[in-house]
Amino acid sequence: MKIAFVETMRGFVTPKSGPSVPVDFNVRASGGQGGHFTLTGVVHAGPWVDETTCEGTLDLSVLPARMKYDVQFKTADGRKLRLHGAKRPSPLSPVKSMTVLPIELSDERGELLAQGEMRFDLTELPGFLASWLPRPSRAHRQLDARRIAVARLQLNSEG
Amino acid sequence: MKPEPNDNALRFHGQPGHVESYFLRANHPTRPLALWLKATILAPLHGPAVAESWFIWFDGEKNTTFAQKQTTPYSSASFADESIQVAGTHFELRASGTAKGTTTGAQGTARFDLSWKKDESPIAQPLSLFPLRILRMGPFPKSKLNTPFPSLRFSGTVELPSGTQTVSDWPGMQGHNWGKEHTFEYAWGQCLFPADDAMAEGFSARVRVAGRVLPRLSGLVVRKGGRTYHFDTLVDAWRQRAEVSSDRWLVSLRSNDGEATLEMDASKRPMACLGYDNPDNERSFCFNSKLARATLTVRPADGASFTCTSEHGAALEFLRREADPRFPHVV
């Protein structure tokens, strides 16, 4: 059965030099077969990209318990970047392990640009749970509208 | 259910323990010059009410302020909703309104003769930072505010001892607030971004309930074109962050409409310190600039992000209970 939900993660990454900068992504995960989801949405990543569309994957595994995120996007000058990391659910620390995502930002050659931590805000839990329902929720509609608006702006700036 | 009064309807009906004010603000479209006018009522817990007329001219080119206040018995003033007369000043607070008057004080005499028209844009619709009727009409918070005209265009003249300034199509606004006392502590800001057809108004405040000062609560409303973005849940402390320093205010909020960050900074800008007396005779100090820099960033939940900036077009006020030694002169 195909599943879809919308998730937002926010946090900070620290480059090799310079202060920490905010990063966040707002994505729809869809799929679910074999624990594999495709991600589509919008990402902000500090000085690298102000706001752009993104794609990626989310892979869930039971043994070892892991939720692996890989969010890919392009900068204005065409560089391909990845935000990637994994949550490792643990019964010893269920809330923290499910809401905190250690993250790395790297370029297409695999060079590490920055690393940090992103978090799921529990105040958004009701909206997150509602987004799992078969009927499209507000979170899905808003993400669709946002992604279209951002993509349109990108096209205008490129064209 | 009792209908809500008009935005500019007078809330003072002779009761002791009341403060109320009507204020106007206009900024030069490109230069760091601004005007602030205000008419207030102070009804102490004991004793007769007084009316006050305030005038401040902010000159960012000379880094000066020209600030005056005149006080008269309330019985000699006239507050009739849209039509206000206090100590030589006369406001007609309508969509096409006027403000005329003369103020005299230690710095000399100032005269103003202004008219305005409501902006045609949807951003000019009346605005309240309190999303619920119970907050606007109920006992909490003790201080209420609304903005009957968030975006106006002013024309006319302002005569100062230093010369006459022609006012031509200056953007500005008119606000109205009232309550049993002044808010314990707040930062309040309003800014128009004419180039973006946008505006923002918000606050971060601490109120006192039963003698205890509560944690800071913030609210913000942003308008751009035909859209209004509400970040005014107020009690949702988990999704708001505010930093308030002597001259700078930063607030970040999240709501179902998205995320917003507003920064206002009046550092090294002309600022006046005003003494706001409370009905119980305690004094609050309002640090008032109308030439603050503003940066607004909004990430709508359903649209692309946008950023608006104003180099010196923001109204920024801080109300505190303590005086500031940088301001030996309190108006």
Interface residues (C-beta under 8 A of the other chain):
Chain A: H44 D50 E51 D121 T123 G127 R138 R141 Q142 L143 A145 R146 A149 V150 R152 L153
Chain B: D236 W238 R239 N256 R299 P300 A301 D302 G303 A304 S305
